[in-house]
Amino acid sequence: RDWMQFTGRTARQDRRGQYAVILDGSSSALQEIRRKGVMGEELVDALLTSMDEKKASVLDHYTNVVATSTIMQELSAKFWRLKGEGALTPAQVRSWIMLVDDHVDKTVNEIQSYWDSNIQPASASMVTASLGRRSMSSLGRQSISSLGRKSISGSA
């Protein structure tokens, strides 16, 4: 979208049907594309595709960050409720602290599995609690993923 806006107004300099673009010849992205033998008008398309792929990778990363943050927030609320009720042992509290310290490197399923096996009190209904969290996390992942795909493809 930014590229279309740029070529539509800035680069054409009020002359419909033509535009000029100056690229930084020392940029690593441009150098990489030139090494592949791409030149001429295809150079801009290849550069844009390369940048779209990099942005997709960044969006994928943040999709996971949002999903893990969402489940950690849900589990944190549950942890503090259980702690306030006196339903947790010192070992479960230590396990929670370890999960908080290490959750960044874990997937949503790994976080949920760790909670279920190390922190979840035996008296709680694991099936009901687990299903609610997983569906919310999946919904968040789907929303973020579809947003990323729309941005990259250029459609609103």
Disulfide bonds with the S-S distance in Angstrom:
none
